[in-house]
Amino acid sequence: MLRLDARRATPLVAVPALAAVGVAVAWRARIPGVADWDSAVVALTASVRWMGPLAALLAAWLAVREQRLGYLRNLTARSPATGTLLDLLLLSHATLLAYGMAAMVVLGETVLTQRPGAAHPLGLLAGAGTLILHVTAGYLAGRLAPFALTVVAAGAATGLWAALRSSGGSWLSLIPPAAIGRLEPFTTLRPGALADEFLWSAGLTCLLVTGYVWGLTKRRLLLLPLVAALAVTVLGTQRLAEGGGAAVPSQVGHVCREWPLLICVHPALDAGLASLEAALTPLAARLSTTPAAFTRVVQRPENEPIGIRRGVAFVHLTALTPGYEHEIVHQVQRTLVDPLSCGDPRNAKGRLYRGLVDLWLRGEVDLARLATPASSPKPATGNLERASIAASVRVPPLGGLSLAARRFTGWSEARRTAWLARHYHAYHTCTLDQRHFR
């Protein structure tokens, strides 16, 4: 019956549908603005998590349908396992075809643009092995229990197994379909994890198929491959449990842009260099005469501290989400503050003055408009990213500040820069008061 369906329209609908689901899930899993081999393989792994349950459901449904004509198999001289193996082969081919279509779309951009990082063929094999495992489990479930409820149970069980495991948890998150999650910059996939996933999937698939065929034929010769498949599955489980996660640090160089600042980021994030240059240059100019002056900006891994040291601003950047350049400006500005002194309740008024200076440093609002009490701080219309960030900033209540602080909003850019150079220590420690603005 499956071969009759193959000659008609069932695969013509199932294959594109599975491929479309895989591409949609992978597209959502991609890190915004990041296009390298690691993120592409992780996105493809995420697509397998949801292609697998659909493949298992489809295989179980076709197995239940075929069971109605099972009596025809008894009319032939072939082994009773022959039809099952041929059906599994057909379903695996159809599923792998859909997987290949999704992989071409997900990996196509990385291949054409020669993005950084090393290719991971094991990632493709691990995904293919996971899908074949789902097809095998769903089909055999439909053969053993040919009921409509079995189809629902196959899809629900595999779907819950994929959905309930969070990324970054225990080693159970690496059991196929793996829940790897997004990789931070300067990390890469551990090749051993991908090999262990493929080993586990292949071992369990062989175990299920061999066990089912042995149950039909009762041939003793099948006991040896059955034990071997069990040993491979146990070995794969042990390696996953002892592997230590899916990501490892990687030694990746930077790509840089210079003018007027030197900004260096991970090669996969080079599309954000121009925006970072435009956002950080005004801040660097305002700090150019202070102890926090910097002429270089370097992206560092998440486990390393940020801050300004010896003229270099070290920052964290994980993705090019909307407003990422303004978030980097926030990162640099937050490192200018002494947390111990600014957390002192006695410096509450100084924090208000410092907040006014922060708004100028970040360039988020027009200080001239803040000088008028009746006006409200609104960023330029049309800039949605800056509007969202400025809306989240707590603007100091200028009505409660002194006249000297109001005067600050009317100074020129050069005068504010010179003023910050003279009073940087008071700004850094949140000890600004009225006398600093005279």
C-alpha positions in Angstrom: 0.0 0.0 0.0 2.9 2.4 0.7 4.3 1.7 -2.7 1.0 2.4 -4.2 0.8 5.7 -2.3 4.3 6.5 -3.5 3.1 6.3 -7.0 0.3 8.6 -6.2 0.3 11.9 -4.2 1.2 11.0 -0.6 5.0 11.8 -0.8 4.2 14.8 -3.0 2.4 16.3 0.0 4.4 14.9 2.9 7.9 15.8 1.7 7.3 19.5 1.0 5.3 19.8 4.2 8.1 18.3 6.3 10.6 20.5 4.5 8.5 23.6 5.1 8.2 22.9 8.8 12.0 22.3 9.0 12.8 25.6 7.3 10.4 27.6 9.4 11.7 26.2 12.7 15.3 26.6 11.6 14.7 30.2 10.5 13.3 31.1 13.9 16.2 29.4 15.7 18.8 31.4 13.7 20.7 34.0 15.8 19.8 37.5 14.3 22.6 38.8 12.2 24.8 35.7 12.7 25.6 33.5 9.7 28.3 31.0 10.4 28.5 27.2 10.3 27.9 26.7 14.0 24.7 28.7 14.1 23.5 27.0 10.8 24.0 23.5 12.2 22.3 24.5 15.5 19.4 25.9 13.6 19.1 22.7 11.5 19.3 20.6 14.7 16.3 22.7 16.0 14.4 21.9 12.9 14.9 18.2 13.4 13.4 18.4 16.8 10.0 19.2 15.2 10.4 17.4 11.9 10.9 14.2 13.9 7.5 14.1 15.6 5.8 14.9 12.3 7.7 12.1 10.6 6.8 9.7 13.4 3.2 10.6 13.2 3.1 10.2 9.4 4.9 6.8 9.6 2.5 5.5 12.3 -0.5 6.6 10.2 0.7 4.9 7.1 1.5 1.7 9.1 -2.0 1.6 10.5 -3.5 2.0 7.0 -1.2 -0.7 5.6 -2.2 -3.1 8.4 -5.6 -3.5 6.8 -4.0 -5.3 3.8 -1.7 -7.3 5.9 -3.4 -10.6 4.9 -2.0 -10.1 1.4 1.5 -10.7 2.7 0.6 -14.2 3.7 -0.1 -15.0 0.0 3.6 -14.6 -1.0 6.6 -16.8 -0.3 8.7 -13.9 0.9 9.8 -13.4 4.5 7.1 -11.6 6.6 9.8 -9.0 7.4 10.5 -8.1 3.8 7.5 -5.8 3.4 8.2 -4.0 6.7 11.8 -3.4 5.7 10.8 -2.1 2.2 8.2 0.2 3.8 10.8 1.6 6.2 13.2 2.2 3.4 10.6 4.1 1.4 9.6 6.2 4.4 13.2 6.9 5.3 13.9 8.1 1.7 11.0 10.4 1.7 11.9 11.9 5.1 15.6 12.3 4.2 14.5 14.0 1.0 12.6 16.6 3.0 15.5 16.9 5.4 17.9 17.5 2.5 15.6 20.3 1.1 15.5 22.0 4.5 19.3 21.6 4.9 19.9 23.2 1.4 17.9 26.3 2.4 19.4 26.6 5.9 23.0 26.0 4.9 22.8 27.7 1.5 23.5 31.2 2.7 26.5 30.0 4.7 27.9 28.1 1.7 27.5 30.9 -0.8 28.9 33.7 1.4 31.8 31.6 2.8 31.0 32.5 6.4 33.5 31.8 9.2 33.9 28.6 11.1 34.4 24.9 10.3 31.7 22.8 8.6 30.2 20.1 10.6 29.2 17.1 8.4 28.5 15.1 11.5 25.7 17.6 12.3 24.0 16.6 9.1 24.5 12.9 9.8 23.2 13.3 13.4 20.0 15.0 12.1 19.5 12.4 9.5 19.9 9.6 12.0 17.4 11.2 14.4 14.8 11.5 11.7 15.2 7.8 10.6 14.8 6.9 14.3 11.6 8.8 14.5 10.3 7.1 11.3 11.2 3.7 12.6 9.7 4.2 16.0 6.4 5.6 14.6 6.1 2.9 11.9 6.8 0.0 14.2 4.3 1.4 16.7 1.7 1.5 14.1 2.5 -2.1 13.0 2.4 -3.5 16.6 -0.8 -1.6 17.6 -2.8 -0.7 14.4 -5.2 1.7 16.0 -6.0 5.4 15.3 -5.0 6.2 18.9 -1.5 4.8 18.2 -1.0 7.5 15.6 -1.9 10.2 18.1 0.3 8.6 20.8 3.3 8.4 18.5 3.1 12.1 17.6 2.4 13.2 21.1 5.2 11.1 22.7 7.9 12.2 20.3 6.6 15.8 20.5 6.7 15.9 24.3 10.2 14.4 24.3 11.4 17.2 22.0 9.5 20.0 23.8 10.1 19.2 27.5 13.9 19.2 27.4 15.5 22.6 27.7 18.8 23.5 26.2 21.8 23.8 28.4 20.5 21.4 31.0 21.8 18.0 31.8 23.2 15.5 29.3 19.7 14.4 28.6 19.3 17.5 26.4 21.8 16.0 24.0 19.9 12.7 23.4 18.4 13.0 19.9 16.7 15.1 19.0 19.2 17.3 20.8 18.2 20.6 22.4 21.5 22.5 21.9 20.2 26.1 22.0 22.0 29.1 20.7 25.7 29.2 20.8 27.5 32.3 22.1 30.2 33.9 20.0 33.7 32.4 20.5 32.2 29.0 21.1 31.9 26.1 18.7 30.1 22.7 18.6 32.0 19.8 20.1 32.4 17.3 17.2 32.3 14.5 19.7 28.8 15.4 20.8 27.5 15.2 17.2 29.2 11.8 16.7 27.7 10.5 19.9 24.3 11.6 18.9 24.6 9.8 15.6 25.9 6.7 17.3 23.0 6.7 19.8 20.4 7.2 17.0 21.9 4.5 14.7 22.2 2.0 17.6 18.6 2.5 18.8 17.3 2.3 15.2 19.1 -0.9 14.5 17.9 -2.3 17.8 14.3 -1.6 17.0 14.4 -2.9 13.5 16.4 -6.0 14.4 14.2 -6.7 17.4 11.0 -6.4 15.3 12.4 -8.7 12.6 13.5 -11.2 15.1 10.1 -11.2 16.6 8.6 -12.1 13.2 11.1 -14.7 12.1 12.6 -16.1 15.3 15.9 -16.6 13.6 18.8 -17.1 16.0 21.2 -15.5 13.7 19.6 -12.1 14.5 20.5 -12.3 18.1 24.1 -11.3 17.4 23.2 -8.0 15.6 20.6 -7.5 18.2 23.1 -7.6 21.0 25.6 -5.5 18.9 22.9 -2.8 18.4 22.1 -2.8 22.1 25.8 -2.4 22.9 26.1 0.5 20.5 23.1 2.2 22.1 24.5 1.8 25.6 27.9 3.1 24.4 26.3 6.2 22.8 24.4 6.9 26.0 27.5 6.6 28.1 29.5 8.9 25.8 26.7 11.5 25.9 26.6 11.4 29.7 30.3 11.8 30.0 30.9 14.2 27.1 30.4 17.5 29.0 28.0 19.5 26.9 27.7 20.4 23.2 29.8 23.6 23.1 33.4 24.3 23.7 35.5 27.5 23.5 37.0 28.3 20.1 39.9 30.5 19.1 38.4 32.8 16.5 40.0 36.0 15.3 38.3 39.4 14.9 37.3 41.5 11.9 37.8 45.2 12.4 36.7 48.5 11.0 38.7 51.6 11.6 37.5 55.2 11.2 37.5 57.0 13.5 37.4 54.2 16.1 38.9 50.8 15.7 36.0 48.3 16.3 36.7 44.6 16.3 34.0 41.9 16.5 33.5 38.2 15.8 33.6 37.5 12.1 30.0 36.2 12.1 28.9 39.7 13.4 30.7 41.8 10.9 27.5 43.2 9.5 27.1 45.3 12.6 30.4 47.1 12.3 29.0 50.2 10.6 26.2 50.7 13.1 28.5 50.2 16.0 30.9 52.8 14.6 28.1 55.3 14.3 26.7 54.7 17.8 30.0 54.6 19.7 31.9 57.4 18.1 29.8 60.2 19.9 30.4 58.5 23.2 34.1 58.1 22.6 34.3 61.8 21.7 32.6 62.9 24.9 34.9 60.7 27.0 38.1 61.7 25.0 39.4 64.0 27.8 38.5 61.8 30.7 40.3 58.8 32.4 37.8 56.6 30.6 38.8 57.7 27.1 39.0 54.9 24.5 39.9 54.6 20.9 39.3 50.9 20.4 36.2 48.6 21.0 36.8 44.9 21.1 34.1 42.2 21.5 35.0 39.5 24.1 33.4 36.2 25.1 30.6 36.2 27.6 32.7 34.8 30.4 35.2 37.7 30.3 34.5 41.0 32.0 33.6 44.2 30.1 35.0 47.6 30.8 37.5 50.2 29.6 41.1 49.4 30.1 44.1 51.2 28.7 42.1 52.9 26.0 40.2 49.8 24.9 36.5 49.2 25.6 35.7 45.5 25.9 32.0 44.7 25.2 29.7 41.7 24.9 27.7 41.2 21.7 25.7 38.0 21.1 23.4 38.9 18.2 22.4 41.8 15.9 18.9 42.2 17.3 17.2 45.5 16.8 18.8 48.2 19.0 22.0 46.2 19.6 24.2 49.2 18.9 22.5 51.2 21.6 22.8 48.3 24.1 26.6 48.3 23.5 26.6 52.0 24.3 24.7 51.2 27.5 27.3 48.6 28.3 30.2 51.0 28.0 28.4 53.7 29.9 27.6 51.4 32.8 31.2 50.6 33.3 32.0 54.3 34.0 30.1 54.1 37.4 31.5 53.0 40.7 28.9 50.6 41.9 29.9 50.8 45.6 29.8 54.5 45.8 26.7 54.9 43.7 24.9 52.3 45.8 25.4 54.4 48.9 22.0 56.0 50.0 23.8 59.2 50.9 24.5 59.7 47.2 20.9 59.6 46.1 20.9 63.2 44.9 24.2 62.6 43.1 22.6 59.7 41.2 20.1 62.1 39.8 22.8 64.4 38.5 24.7 61.5 37.1 21.5 60.3 35.4 21.3 63.6 33.6 24.9 63.3 32.4 24.3 59.7 31.3 21.5 60.8 29.0 23.9 63.2 27.3 26.7 60.6 27.1 24.4 58.1 25.4 22.8 60.7 23.2 19.3 59.2 23.7 17.3 62.5 24.2 17.6 66.1 23.3 18.8 67.8 26.5 17.6 71.2 25.2 14.0 69.8 25.3 14.5 68.5 28.8 15.3 72.0 29.9 11.7 72.9 29.5 9.7 71.3 32.4 6.5 71.0 30.3 8.2 68.9 27.6 8.6 65.1 27.7 11.7 63.3 26.5 10.8 61.8 23.1 13.4 60.4 20.7 13.3 61.3 17.0 10.2 60.0 15.3 10.8 57.0 13.0 13.7 55.5 14.9 12.0 52.6 16.5 15.0 51.0 18.0 16.2 54.2 19.8 12.6 55.0 20.8 12.2 51.6 22.6 15.5 52.1 24.5 14.9 55.7 25.4 11.4 54.8 26.6 13.0 52.3 29.0 15.4 54.9 30.4 14.4 56.6 33.6 14.8 60.3 32.8 15.8 62.3 35.9 13.1 64.5 37.3 14.6 67.8 36.3 12.0 69.7 38.3 13.6 68.4 41.5 17.2 69.3 40.4 18.9 72.7 41.0 19.0 75.5 38.6 22.7 74.7 38.0 21.7 71.3 36.7 19.2 72.9 34.4 21.9 75.1 33.1 23.8 72.0 32.0 21.1 71.3 29.4 21.8 74.6 27.7 25.5 74.2 27.4 27.2 73.5 24.1 28.8 70.1 23.3 32.3 71.4 23.8 31.5 72.9 27.2 29.9 69.7 28.5 32.9 67.7 27.3 35.3 70.1 29.1 33.1 70.0 32.2 33.1 66.2 32.3 36.9 66.2 32.1 37.1 68.4 35.2 34.5 66.6 37.3 34.8 63.0 36.0 35.7 61.7 39.5 32.5 63.1 41.0 30.5 61.6 38.1 32.2 58.3 38.5 31.4 58.1 42.2 27.9 59.7 42.0 28.9 62.6 44.2 27.8 65.4 41.9 26.0 68.3 43.5 25.0 71.9 42.8 28.5 73.3 43.2 29.9 71.2 40.3 27.6 73.1 37.9 28.6 76.6 38.8 
